[in-house]
Amino acid sequence: MTEPLSEQQTSMLVLRAPLSEDGFASIYFSSRDGRPMSLSEWSHLKQLIELTSKVCVKDDANAQAAASA
């Protein structure tokens, strides 16, 4: 269960990446005290993005192969 956001919680843009000509994804990091993302948290985020990218590339390749068949 997710914790409700505090009124004092601070969010900062960590990553913004283009996905298409007119679309993009943004990832925000939030903390109650407004601290920046730690090296450990950044490493976990990087691993998550890399894993997600691998899955999406496989899905795209499978979809293109199915469309070509």
CHARMM-style PDB file with segment names, atoms N, HN, CA, C and O in Angstrom:
ATOM      1  N   MET     1       0.839  -1.164   0.000  1.00  0.00      PROA
ATOM      2  CA  MET     1       0.000   0.000   0.000  1.00  0.00      PROA
ATOM      3  C   MET     1       0.893   1.238   0.000  1.00  0.00      PROA
ATOM      4  O   MET     1       1.858   1.306   0.761  1.00  0.00      PROA
ATOM      5  N   THR     2       0.582   2.200  -0.834  1.00  0.00      PROA
ATOM      6  HN  THR     2      -0.202   2.145  -1.452  1.00  0.00      PROA
ATOM      7  CA  THR     2       1.411   3.390  -0.907  1.00  0.00      PROA
ATOM      8  C   THR     2       1.032   4.376   0.180  1.00  0.00      PROA
ATOM      9  O   THR     2      -0.118   4.459   0.610  1.00  0.00      PROA
ATOM     10  N   GLU     3       2.031   5.114   0.604  1.00  0.00      PROA
ATOM     11  HN  GLU     3       2.966   5.047   0.255  1.00  0.00      PROA
ATOM     12  CA  GLU     3       1.844   6.111   1.652  1.00  0.00      PROA
ATOM     13  C   GLU     3       1.324   7.405   1.023  1.00  0.00      PROA
ATOM     14  O   GLU     3       1.813   7.803  -0.034  1.00  0.00      PROA
ATOM     15  N   PRO     4       0.350   8.069   1.640  1.00  0.00      PROA
ATOM     16  CA  PRO     4      -0.141   9.326   1.074  1.00  0.00      PROA
ATOM     17  C   PRO     4       0.968  10.381   1.067  1.00  0.00      PROA
ATOM     18  O   PRO     4       1.810  10.421   1.964  1.00  0.00      PROA
ATOM     19  N   LEU     5       0.952  11.233   0.042  1.00  0.00      PROA
ATOM     20  HN  LEU     5       0.268  11.201  -0.687  1.00  0.00      PROA
ATOM     21  CA  LEU     5       1.963  12.272  -0.064  1.00  0.00      PROA
ATOM     22  C   LEU     5       1.726  13.357   0.975  1.00  0.00      PROA
ATOM     23  O   LEU     5       0.597  13.796   1.194  1.00  0.00      PROA
ATOM     24  N   SER     6       2.792  13.769   1.597  1.00  0.00      PROA
ATOM     25  HN  SER     6       3.709  13.413   1.419  1.00  0.00      PROA
ATOM     26  CA  SER     6       2.729  14.843   2.576  1.00  0.00      PROA
ATOM     27  C   SER     6       2.688  16.184   1.854  1.00  0.00      PROA
ATOM     28  O   SER     6       3.231  16.320   0.757  1.00  0.00      PROA
ATOM     29  N   GLU     7       2.045  17.171   2.468  1.00  0.00      PROA
ATOM     30  HN  GLU     7       1.604  17.060   3.359  1.00  0.00      PROA
ATOM     31  CA  GLU     7       2.010  18.507   1.871  1.00  0.00      PROA
ATOM     32  C   GLU     7       3.412  19.095   1.781  1.00  0.00      PROA
ATOM     33  O   GLU     7       3.689  19.908   0.899  1.00  0.00      PROA
ATOM     34  N   GLN     8       4.299  18.691   2.690  1.00  0.00      PROA
ATOM     35  HN  GLN     8       4.074  18.031   3.407  1.00  0.00      PROA
ATOM     36  CA  GLN     8       5.652  19.227   2.696  1.00  0.00      PROA
ATOM     37  C   GLN     8       6.607  18.434   1.808  1.00  0.00      PROA
ATOM     38  O   GLN     8       7.770  18.810   1.661  1.00  0.00      PROA
ATOM     39  N   GLN     9       6.136  17.358   1.225  1.00  0.00      PROA
ATOM     40  HN  GLN     9       5.191  17.053   1.344  1.00  0.00      PROA
ATOM     41  CA  GLN     9       7.002  16.517   0.413  1.00  0.00      PROA
ATOM     42  C   GLN     9       7.473  17.284  -0.816  1.00  0.00      PROA
ATOM     43  O   GLN     9       6.689  17.966  -1.476  1.00  0.00      PROA
ATOM     44  N   THR    10       8.750  17.165  -1.108  1.00  0.00      PROA
ATOM     45  HN  THR    10       9.386  16.612  -0.572  1.00  0.00      PROA
ATOM     46  CA  THR    10       9.350  17.867  -2.232  1.00  0.00      PROA
ATOM     47  C   THR    10       9.666  16.868  -3.334  1.00  0.00      PROA
ATOM     48  O   THR    10      10.185  15.783  -3.068  1.00  0.00      PROA
ATOM     49  N   SER    11       9.355  17.234  -4.567  1.00  0.00      PROA
ATOM     50  HN  SER    11       8.934  18.115  -4.783  1.00  0.00      PROA
ATOM     51  CA  SER    11       9.664  16.387  -5.719  1.00  0.00      PROA
ATOM     52  C   SER    11      10.612  17.129  -6.635  1.00  0.00      PROA
ATOM     53  O   SER    11      10.516  18.345  -6.799  1.00  0.00      PROA
ATOM     54  N   MET    12      11.529  16.385  -7.231  1.00  0.00      PROA
ATOM     55  HN  MET    12      11.607  15.397  -7.098  1.00  0.00      PROA
ATOM     56  CA  MET    12      12.420  16.983  -8.214  1.00  0.00      PROA
ATOM     57  C   MET    12      12.524  16.081  -9.429  1.00  0.00      PROA
ATOM     58  O   MET    12      12.553  14.855  -9.314  1.00  0.00      PROA
ATOM     59  N   LEU    13      12.577  16.705 -10.587  1.00  0.00      PROA
ATOM     60  HN  LEU    13      12.553  17.701 -10.679  1.00  0.00      PROA
ATOM     61  CA  LEU    13      12.699  15.965 -11.831  1.00  0.00      PROA
ATOM     62  C   LEU    13      14.061  15.313 -11.873  1.00  0.00      PROA
ATOM     63  O   LEU    13      15.079  15.984 -11.705  1.00  0.00      PROA
ATOM     64  N   VAL    14      14.092  13.995 -12.099  1.00  0.00      PROA
ATOM     65  HN  VAL    14      13.265  13.449 -12.235  1.00  0.00      PROA
ATOM     66  CA  VAL    14      15.337  13.257 -12.155  1.00  0.00      PROA
ATOM     67  C   VAL    14      15.691  12.924 -13.600  1.00  0.00      PROA
ATOM     68  O   VAL    14      16.856  12.977 -13.996  1.00  0.00      PROA
ATOM     69  N   LEU    15      14.678  12.584 -14.373  1.00  0.00      PROA
ATOM     70  HN  LEU    15      13.732  12.541 -14.052  1.00  0.00      PROA
ATOM     71  CA  LEU    15      14.917  12.113 -15.728  1.00  0.00      PROA
ATOM     72  C   LEU    15      13.739  12.477 -16.608  1.00  0.00      PROA
ATOM     73  O   LEU    15      12.586  12.332 -16.202  1.00  0.00      PROA
ATOM     74  N   ARG    16      14.021  12.948 -17.806  1.00  0.00      PROA
ATOM     75  HN  ARG    16      14.957  13.066 -18.136  1.00  0.00      PROA
ATOM     76  CA  ARG    16      12.978  13.206 -18.791  1.00  0.00      PROA
ATOM     77  C   ARG    16      13.502  12.690 -20.111  1.00  0.00      PROA
ATOM     78  O   ARG    16      14.531  13.155 -20.600  1.00  0.00      PROA
ATOM     79  N   ALA    17      12.810  11.743 -20.687  1.00  0.00      PROA
ATOM     80  HN  ALA    17      11.973  11.365 -20.290  1.00  0.00      PROA
ATOM     81  CA  ALA    17      13.290  11.082 -21.898  1.00  0.00      PROA
ATOM     82  C   ALA    17      12.224  11.103 -22.983  1.00  0.00      PROA
ATOM     83  O   ALA    17      11.057  10.828 -22.707  1.00  0.00      PROA
ATOM     84  N   PRO    18      12.612  11.428 -24.221  1.00  0.00      PROA
ATOM     85  CA  PRO    18      11.650  11.393 -25.323  1.00  0.00      PROA
ATOM     86  C   PRO    18      11.276   9.953 -25.660  1.00  0.00      PROA
ATOM     87  O   PRO    18      12.130   9.067 -25.677  1.00  0.00      PROA
ATOM     88  N   LEU    19      10.006   9.733 -25.925  1.00  0.00      PROA
ATOM     89  HN  LEU    19       9.312  10.452 -25.912  1.00  0.00      PROA
ATOM     90  CA  LEU    19       9.523   8.409 -26.311  1.00  0.00      PROA
ATOM     91  C   LEU    19       9.050   8.386 -27.756  1.00  0.00      PROA
ATOM     92  O   LEU    19       9.055   7.340 -28.405  1.00  0.00      PROA
ATOM     93  N   SER    20       8.644   9.538 -28.248  1.00  0.00      PROA
ATOM     94  HN  SER    20       8.640  10.387 -27.721  1.00  0.00      PROA
ATOM     95  CA  SER    20       8.181   9.667 -29.621  1.00  0.00      PROA
ATOM     96  C   SER    20       8.353  11.128 -30.020  1.00  0.00      PROA
ATOM     97  O   SER    20       8.910  11.928 -29.268  1.00  0.00      PROA
ATOM     98  N   GLU    21       7.870  11.463 -31.205  1.00  0.00      PROA
ATOM     99  HN  GLU    21       7.417  10.813 -31.816  1.00  0.00      PROA
ATOM    100  CA  GLU    21       8.019  12.832 -31.681  1.00  0.00      PROA
ATOM    101  C   GLU    21       7.374  13.847 -30.741  1.00  0.00      PROA
ATOM    102  O   GLU    21       7.903  14.942 -30.546  1.00  0.00      PROA
ATOM    103  N   ASP    22       6.237  13.485 -30.163  1.00  0.00      PROA
ATOM    104  HN  ASP    22       5.807  12.597 -30.321  1.00  0.00      PROA
ATOM    105  CA  ASP    22       5.542  14.437 -29.294  1.00  0.00      PROA
ATOM    106  C   ASP    22       5.246  13.897 -27.899  1.00  0.00      PROA
ATOM    107  O   ASP    22       4.398  14.439 -27.190  1.00  0.00      PROA
ATOM    108  N   GLY    23       5.934  12.844 -27.508  1.00  0.00      PROA
ATOM    109  HN  GLY    23       6.622  12.403 -28.084  1.00  0.00      PROA
ATOM    110  CA  GLY    23       5.699  12.261 -26.182  1.00  0.00      PROA
ATOM    111  C   GLY    23       6.999  12.051 -25.424  1.00  0.00      PROA
ATOM    112  O   GLY    23       8.056  11.845 -26.020  1.00  0.00      PROA
ATOM    113  N   PHE    24       6.906  12.106 -24.129  1.00  0.00      PROA
ATOM    114  HN  PHE    24       6.047  12.273 -23.645  1.00  0.00      PROA
ATOM    115  CA  PHE    24       8.076  11.894 -23.290  1.00  0.00      PROA
ATOM    116  C   PHE    24       7.645  11.295 -21.953  1.00  0.00      PROA
ATOM    117  O   PHE    24       6.469  11.317 -21.592  1.00  0.00      PROA
ATOM    118  N   ALA    25       8.620  10.764 -21.237  1.00  0.00      PROA
ATOM    119  HN  ALA    25       9.575  10.746 -21.530  1.00  0.00      PROA
ATOM    120  CA  ALA    25       8.386  10.236 -19.900  1.00  0.00      PROA
ATOM    121  C   ALA    25       9.218  11.037 -18.913  1.00  0.00      PROA
ATOM    122  O   ALA    25      10.348  11.427 -19.208  1.00  0.00      PROA
ATOM    123  N   SER    26       8.659  11.273 -17.761  1.00  0.00      PROA
ATOM    124  HN  SER    26       7.741  10.957 -17.521  1.00  0.00      PROA
ATOM    125  CA  SER    26       9.366  11.991 -16.703  1.00  0.00      PROA
ATOM    126  C   SER    26       9.379  11.130 -15.447  1.00  0.00      PROA
ATOM    127  O   SER    26       8.383  10.489 -15.110  1.00  0.00      PROA
ATOM    128  N   ILE    27      10.495  11.121 -14.773  1.00  0.00      PROA
ATOM    129  HN  ILE    27      11.304  11.642 -15.046  1.00  0.00      PROA
ATOM    130  CA  ILE    27      10.624  10.416 -13.507  1.00  0.00      PROA
ATOM    131  C   ILE    27      10.997  11.453 -12.456  1.00  0.00      PROA
ATOM    132  O   ILE    27      11.953  12.212 -12.616  1.00  0.00      PROA
ATOM    133  N   TYR    28      10.221  11.465 -11.380  1.00  0.00      PROA
ATOM    134  HN  TYR    28       9.445  10.849 -11.250  1.00  0.00      PROA
ATOM    135  CA  TYR    28      10.457  12.394 -10.279  1.00  0.00      PROA
ATOM    136  C   TYR    28      10.888  11.620  -9.045  1.00  0.00      PROA
ATOM    137  O   TYR    28      10.455  10.490  -8.823  1.00  0.00      PROA
ATOM    138  N   PHE    29      11.741  12.240  -8.251  1.00  0.00      PROA
ATOM    139  HN  PHE    29      12.092  13.158  -8.431  1.00  0.00      PROA
ATOM    140  CA  PHE    29      12.141  11.682  -6.966  1.00  0.00      PROA
ATOM    141  C   PHE    29      11.540  12.568  -5.884  1.00  0.00      PROA
ATOM    142  O   PHE    29      11.604  13.793  -5.977  1.00  0.00      PROA
ATOM    143  N   SER    30      10.966  11.963  -4.872  1.00  0.00      PROA
ATOM    144  HN  SER    30      10.914  10.967  -4.796  1.00  0.00      PROA
ATOM    145  CA  SER    30      10.337  12.715  -3.785  1.00  0.00      PROA
ATOM    146  C   SER    30      10.899  12.286  -2.445  1.00  0.00      PROA
ATOM    147  O   SER    30      11.200  11.115  -2.215  1.00  0.00      PROA
ATOM    148  N   SER    31      11.034  13.272  -1.565  1.00  0.00      PROA
ATOM    149  HN  SER    31      10.790  14.223  -1.751  1.00  0.00      PROA
ATOM    150  CA  SER    31      11.408  12.980  -0.184  1.00  0.00      PROA
ATOM    151  C   SER    31      10.775  14.035   0.713  1.00  0.00      PROA
ATOM    152  O   SER    31      10.550  15.170   0.293  1.00  0.00      PROA
ATOM    153  N   ARG    32      10.499  13.655   1.921  1.00  0.00      PROA
ATOM    154  HN  ARG    32      10.682  12.733   2.262  1.00  0.00      PROA
ATOM    155  CA  ARG    32       9.845  14.574   2.863  1.00  0.00      PROA
ATOM    156  C   ARG    32      10.717  15.784   3.178  1.00  0.00      PROA
ATOM    157  O   ARG    32      10.207  16.884   3.389  1.00  0.00      PROA
ATOM    158  N   ASP    33      12.033  15.580   3.210  1.00  0.00      PROA
ATOM    159  HN  ASP    33      12.448  14.686   3.039  1.00  0.00      PROA
ATOM    160  CA  ASP    33      12.926  16.673   3.602  1.00  0.00      PROA
ATOM    161  C   ASP    33      13.555  17.393   2.415  1.00  0.00      PROA
ATOM    162  O   ASP    33      14.368  18.297   2.609  1.00  0.00      PROA
ATOM    163  N   GLY    34      13.197  17.015   1.197  1.00  0.00      PROA
ATOM    164  HN  GLY    34      12.537  16.281   1.040  1.00  0.00      PROA
ATOM    165  CA  GLY    34      13.706  17.694   0.012  1.00  0.00      PROA
ATOM    166  C   GLY    34      15.135  17.328  -0.359  1.00  0.00      PROA
ATOM    167  O   GLY    34      15.770  18.011  -1.162  1.00  0.00      PROA
ATOM    168  N   ARG    35      15.635  16.254   0.225  1.00  0.00      PROA
ATOM    169  HN  ARG    35      15.120  15.698   0.877  1.00  0.00      PROA
ATOM    170  CA  ARG    35      17.013  15.848  -0.066  1.00  0.00      PROA
ATOM    171  C   ARG    35      17.124  15.328  -1.499  1.00  0.00      PROA
ATOM    172  O   ARG    35      16.141  14.845  -2.060  1.00  0.00      PROA
ATOM    173  N   PRO    36      18.303  15.422  -2.087  1.00  0.00      PROA
ATOM    174  CA  PRO    36      18.490  14.853  -3.422  1.00  0.00      PROA
ATOM    175  C   PRO    36      18.546  13.327  -3.360  1.00  0.00      PROA
ATOM    176  O   PRO    36      18.724  12.745  -2.290  1.00  0.00      PROA
ATOM    177  N   MET    37      18.394  12.702  -4.498  1.00  0.00      PROA
ATOM    178  HN  MET    37      18.249  13.175  -5.367  1.00  0.00      PROA
ATOM    179  CA  MET    37      18.451  11.247  -4.596  1.00  0.00      PROA
ATOM    180  C   MET    37      19.861  10.777  -4.222  1.00  0.00      PROA
ATOM    181  O   MET    37      20.853  11.372  -4.643  1.00  0.00      PROA
ATOM    182  N   SER    38      19.938   9.716  -3.437  1.00  0.00      PROA
ATOM    183  HN  SER    38      19.132   9.232  -3.095  1.00  0.00      PROA
ATOM    184  CA  SER    38      21.241   9.177  -3.037  1.00  0.00      PROA
ATOM    185  C   SER    38      21.826   8.339  -4.172  1.00  0.00      PROA
ATOM    186  O   SER    38      21.122   7.965  -5.111  1.00  0.00      PROA
ATOM    187  N   LEU    39      23.101   8.055  -4.073  1.00  0.00      PROA
ATOM    188  HN  LEU    39      23.673   8.359  -3.311  1.00  0.00      PROA
ATOM    189  CA  LEU    39      23.779   7.241  -5.077  1.00  0.00      PROA
ATOM    190  C   LEU    39      23.142   5.850  -5.146  1.00  0.00      PROA
ATOM    191  O   LEU    39      22.974   5.302  -6.235  1.00  0.00      PROA
ATOM    192  N   SER    40      22.795   5.288  -4.014  1.00  0.00      PROA
ATOM    193  HN  SER    40      22.932   5.733  -3.129  1.00  0.00      PROA
ATOM    194  CA  SER    40      22.159   3.971  -3.969  1.00  0.00      PROA
ATOM    195  C   SER    40      20.792   4.001  -4.656  1.00  0.00      PROA
ATOM    196  O   SER    40      20.455   3.095  -5.418  1.00  0.00      PROA
ATOM    197  N   GLU    41      20.011   5.043  -4.384  1.00  0.00      PROA
ATOM    198  HN  GLU    41      20.284   5.779  -3.765  1.00  0.00      PROA
ATOM    199  CA  GLU    41      18.694   5.170  -5.024  1.00  0.00      PROA
ATOM    200  C   GLU    41      18.839   5.360  -6.533  1.00  0.00      PROA
ATOM    201  O   GLU    41      18.075   4.791  -7.313  1.00  0.00      PROA
ATOM    202  N   TRP    42      19.829   6.168  -6.939  1.00  0.00      PROA
ATOM    203  HN  TRP    42      20.450   6.630  -6.305  1.00  0.00      PROA
ATOM    204  CA  TRP    42      20.073   6.378  -8.364  1.00  0.00      PROA
ATOM    205  C   TRP    42      20.464   5.058  -9.034  1.00  0.00      PROA
ATOM    206  O   TRP    42      20.018   4.771 -10.145  1.00  0.00      PROA
ATOM    207  N   SER    43      21.289   4.265  -8.369  1.00  0.00      PROA
ATOM    208  HN  SER    43      21.652   4.498  -7.467  1.00  0.00      PROA
ATOM    209  CA  SER    43      21.704   2.966  -8.905  1.00  0.00      PROA
ATOM    210  C   SER    43      20.500   2.038  -9.081  1.00  0.00      PROA
ATOM    211  O   SER    43      20.395   1.345 -10.093  1.00  0.00      PROA
ATOM    212  N   HSD    44      19.600   2.022  -8.111  1.00  0.00      PROA
ATOM    213  HN  HSD    44      19.685   2.586  -7.289  1.00  0.00      PROA
ATOM    214  CA  HSD    44      18.392   1.189  -8.214  1.00  0.00      PROA
ATOM    215  C   HSD    44      17.507   1.648  -9.364  1.00  0.00      PROA
ATOM    216  O   HSD    44      16.952   0.827 -10.095  1.00  0.00      PROA
ATOM    217  N   LEU    45      17.376   2.957  -9.522  1.00  0.00      PROA
ATOM    218  HN  LEU    45      17.826   3.624  -8.929  1.00  0.00      PROA
ATOM    219  CA  LEU    45      16.578   3.494 -10.625  1.00  0.00      PROA
ATOM    220  C   LEU    45      17.209   3.119 -11.963  1.00  0.00      PROA
ATOM    221  O   LEU    45      16.502   2.729 -12.892  1.00  0.00      PROA
ATOM    222  N   LYS    46      18.513   3.232 -12.065  1.00  0.00      PROA
ATOM    223  HN  LYS    46      19.087   3.549 -11.310  1.00  0.00      PROA
ATOM    224  CA  LYS    46      19.225   2.891 -13.295  1.00  0.00      PROA
ATOM    225  C   LYS    46      18.998   1.413 -13.647  1.00  0.00      PROA
ATOM    226  O   LYS    46      18.751   1.084 -14.807  1.00  0.00      PROA
ATOM    227  N   GLN    47      19.082   0.531 -12.656  1.00  0.00      PROA
ATOM    228  HN  GLN    47      19.283   0.798 -11.713  1.00  0.00      PROA
ATOM    229  CA  GLN    47      18.858  -0.897 -12.883  1.00  0.00      PROA
ATOM    230  C   GLN    47      17.427  -1.152 -13.356  1.00  0.00      PROA
ATOM    231  O   GLN    47      17.202  -1.966 -14.252  1.00  0.00      PROA
ATOM    232  N   LEU    48      16.472  -0.464 -12.760  1.00  0.00      PROA
ATOM    233  HN  LEU    48      16.654   0.197 -12.032  1.00  0.00      PROA
ATOM    234  CA  LEU    48      15.074  -0.606 -13.156  1.00  0.00      PROA
ATOM    235  C   LEU    48      14.864  -0.159 -14.600  1.00  0.00      PROA
ATOM    236  O   LEU    48      14.170  -0.831 -15.363  1.00  0.00      PROA
ATOM    237  N   ILE    49      15.455   0.960 -14.976  1.00  0.00      PROA
ATOM    238  HN  ILE    49      16.019   1.506 -14.356  1.00  0.00      PROA
ATOM    239  CA  ILE    49      15.330   1.465 -16.345  1.00  0.00      PROA
ATOM    240  C   ILE    49      15.976   0.500 -17.333  1.00  0.00      PROA
ATOM    241  O   ILE    49      15.404   0.226 -18.388  1.00  0.00      PROA
ATOM    242  N   GLU    50      17.150  -0.015 -17.011  1.00  0.00      PROA
ATOM    243  HN  GLU    50      17.615   0.208 -16.154  1.00  0.00      PROA
ATOM    244  CA  GLU    50      17.829  -0.958 -17.898  1.00  0.00      PROA
ATOM    245  C   GLU    50      17.002  -2.228 -18.084  1.00  0.00      PROA
ATOM    246  O   GLU    50      16.877  -2.726 -19.203  1.00  0.00      PROA
ATOM    247  N   LEU    51      16.446  -2.746 -17.013  1.00  0.00      PROA
ATOM    248  HN  LEU    51      16.548  -2.341 -16.105  1.00  0.00      PROA
ATOM    249  CA  LEU    51      15.623  -3.954 -17.090  1.00  0.00      PROA
ATOM    250  C   LEU    51      14.370  -3.698 -17.921  1.00  0.00      PROA
ATOM    251  O   LEU    51      14.005  -4.514 -18.767  1.00  0.00      PROA
ATOM    252  N   THR    52      13.719  -2.577 -17.682  1.00  0.00      PROA
ATOM    253  HN  THR    52      14.016  -1.914 -16.995  1.00  0.00      PROA
ATOM    254  CA  THR    52      12.512  -2.219 -18.430  1.00  0.00      PROA
ATOM    255  C   THR    52      12.829  -2.053 -19.906  1.00  0.00      PROA
ATOM    256  O   THR    52      12.052  -2.483 -20.759  1.00  0.00      PROA
ATOM    257  N   SER    53      13.957  -1.438 -20.214  1.00  0.00      PROA
ATOM    258  HN  SER    53      14.588  -1.089 -19.521  1.00  0.00      PROA
ATOM    259  CA  SER    53      14.363  -1.247 -21.610  1.00  0.00      PROA
ATOM    260  C   SER    53      14.540  -2.583 -22.319  1.00  0.00      PROA
ATOM    261  O   SER    53      14.123  -2.738 -23.467  1.00  0.00      PROA
ATOM    262  N   LYS    54      15.150  -3.537 -21.648  1.00  0.00      PROA
ATOM    263  HN  LYS    54      15.489  -3.411 -20.716  1.00  0.00      PROA
ATOM    264  CA  LYS    54      15.357  -4.862 -22.255  1.00  0.00      PROA
ATOM    265  C   LYS    54      14.028  -5.531 -22.560  1.00  0.00      PROA
ATOM    266  O   LYS    54      13.869  -6.134 -23.621  1.00  0.00      PROA
ATOM    267  N   VAL    55      13.074  -5.432 -21.647  1.00  0.00      PROA
ATOM    268  HN  VAL    55      13.203  -4.942 -20.785  1.00  0.00      PROA
ATOM    269  CA  VAL    55      11.757  -6.041 -21.848  1.00  0.00      PROA
ATOM    270  C   VAL    55      11.035  -5.351 -23.003  1.00  0.00      PROA
ATOM    271  O   VAL    55      10.430  -6.019 -23.842  1.00  0.00      PROA
ATOM    272  N   CYS    56      11.093  -4.027 -23.052  1.00  0.00      PROA
ATOM    273  HN  CYS    56      11.584  -3.484 -22.371  1.00  0.00      PROA
ATOM    274  CA  CYS    56      10.410  -3.279 -24.112  1.00  0.00      PROA
ATOM    275  C   CYS    56      11.009  -3.559 -25.472  1.00  0.00      PROA
ATOM    276  O   CYS    56      10.276  -3.665 -26.455  1.00  0.00      PROA
ATOM    277  N   VAL    57      12.322  -3.681 -25.554  1.00  0.00      PROA
ATOM    278  HN  VAL    57      12.917  -3.595 -24.755  1.00  0.00      PROA
ATOM    279  CA  VAL    57      12.975  -3.985 -26.826  1.00  0.00      PROA
ATOM    280  C   VAL    57      12.538  -5.356 -27.317  1.00  0.00      PROA
ATOM    281  O   VAL    57      12.280  -5.531 -28.508  1.00  0.00      PROA
ATOM    282  N   LYS    58      12.450  -6.329 -26.420  1.00  0.00      PROA
ATOM    283  HN  LYS    58      12.660  -6.187 -25.452  1.00  0.00      PROA
ATOM    284  CA  LYS    58      11.996  -7.661 -26.804  1.00  0.00      PROA
ATOM    285  C   LYS    58      10.553  -7.613 -27.291  1.00  0.00      PROA
ATOM    286  O   LYS    58      10.223  -8.226 -28.306  1.00  0.00      PROA
ATOM    287  N   ASP    59       9.690  -6.891 -26.578  1.00  0.00      PROA
ATOM    288  HN  ASP    59       9.958  -6.393 -25.753  1.00  0.00      PROA
ATOM    289  CA  ASP    59       8.288  -6.768 -26.974  1.00  0.00      PROA
ATOM    290  C   ASP    59       8.165  -6.119 -28.342  1.00  0.00      PROA
ATOM    291  O   ASP    59       7.376  -6.569 -29.174  1.00  0.00      PROA
ATOM    292  N   ASP    60       8.946  -5.056 -28.586  1.00  0.00      PROA
ATOM    293  HN  ASP    60       9.586  -4.691 -27.911  1.00  0.00      PROA
ATOM    294  CA  ASP    60       8.916  -4.369 -29.876  1.00  0.00      PROA
ATOM    295  C   ASP    60       9.381  -5.294 -30.990  1.00  0.00      PROA
ATOM    296  O   ASP    60       8.778  -5.325 -32.063  1.00  0.00      PROA
ATOM    297  N   ALA    61      10.448  -6.047 -30.744  1.00  0.00      PROA
ATOM    298  HN  ALA    61      10.937  -6.021 -29.872  1.00  0.00      PROA
ATOM    299  CA  ALA    61      10.958  -6.970 -31.750  1.00  0.00      PROA
ATOM    300  C   ALA    61       9.924  -8.056 -32.053  1.00  0.00      PROA
ATOM    301  O   ALA    61       9.721  -8.411 -33.214  1.00  0.00      PROA
ATOM    302  N   ASN    62       9.278  -8.579 -31.028  1.00  0.00      PROA
ATOM    303  HN  ASN    62       9.443  -8.291 -30.084  1.00  0.00      PROA
ATOM    304  CA  ASN    62       8.246  -9.605 -31.224  1.00  0.00      PROA
ATOM    305  C   ASN    62       7.062  -9.040 -32.007  1.00  0.00      PROA
ATOM    306  O   ASN    62       6.520  -9.719 -32.879  1.00  0.00      PROA
ATOM    307  N   ALA    63       6.664  -7.831 -31.712  1.00  0.00      PROA
ATOM    308  HN  ALA    63       7.104  -7.279 -31.004  1.00  0.00      PROA
ATOM    309  CA  ALA    63       5.546  -7.208 -32.415  1.00  0.00      PROA
ATOM    310  C   ALA    63       5.894  -6.970 -33.877  1.00  0.00      PROA
ATOM    311  O   ALA    63       5.055  -7.192 -34.751  1.00  0.00      PROA
ATOM    312  N   GLN    64       7.102  -6.527 -34.158  1.00  0.00      PROA
ATOM    313  HN  GLN    64       7.783  -6.347 -33.449  1.00  0.00      PROA
ATOM    314  CA  GLN    64       7.525  -6.303 -35.540  1.00  0.00      PROA
ATOM    315  C   GLN    64       7.621  -7.616 -36.307  1.00  0.00      PROA
ATOM    316  O   GLN    64       7.266  -7.668 -37.485  1.00  0.00      PROA
ATOM    317  N   ALA    65       8.092  -8.672 -35.660  1.00  0.00      PROA
ATOM    318  HN  ALA    65       8.380  -8.630 -34.704  1.00  0.00      PROA
ATOM    319  CA  ALA    65       8.180  -9.978 -36.300  1.00  0.00      PROA
ATOM    320  C   ALA    65       6.783 -10.512 -36.620  1.00  0.00      PROA
ATOM    321  O   ALA    65       6.559 -11.084 -37.687  1.00  0.00      PROA
ATOM    322  N   ALA    66       5.858 -10.321 -35.697  1.00  0.00      PROA
ATOM    323  HN  ALA    66       6.040  -9.856 -34.831  1.00  0.00      PROA
ATOM    324  CA  ALA    66       4.479 -10.780 -35.916  1.00  0.00      PROA
ATOM    325  C   ALA    66       3.826  -9.985 -37.046  1.00  0.00      PROA
ATOM    326  O   ALA    66       3.060 -10.543 -37.832  1.00  0.00      PROA
ATOM    327  N   ALA    67       4.124  -8.697 -37.133  1.00  0.00      PROA
ATOM    328  HN  ALA    67       4.746  -8.244 -36.495  1.00  0.00      PROA
ATOM    329  CA  ALA    67       3.537  -7.858 -38.186  1.00  0.00      PROA
ATOM    330  C   ALA    67       4.104  -8.220 -39.556  1.00  0.00      PROA
ATOM    331  O   ALA    67       3.424  -8.087 -40.573  1.00  0.00      PROA
ATOM    332  N   SER    68       5.348  -8.677 -39.572  1.00  0.00      PROA
ATOM    333  HN  SER    68       5.901  -8.785 -38.745  1.00  0.00      PROA
ATOM    334  CA  SER    68       5.991  -9.036 -40.833  1.00  0.00      PROA
ATOM    335  C   SER    68       5.552 -10.407 -41.344  1.00  0.00      PROA
ATOM    336  O   SER    68       5.647 -10.697 -42.536  1.00  0.00      PROA
ATOM    337  N   ALA    69       5.076 -11.237 -40.433  1.00  0.00      PROA
ATOM    338  HN  ALA    69       4.999 -11.002 -39.464  1.00  0.00      PROA
ATOM    339  CA  ALA    69       4.701 -12.614 -40.803  1.00  0.00      PROA
ATOM    340  C   ALA    69       3.392 -12.677 -41.543  1.00  0.00      PROA
ATOM    341  OT1 ALA    69       2.947 -13.762 -41.919  1.00  0.00      PROA
TER     342      ALA     69
END
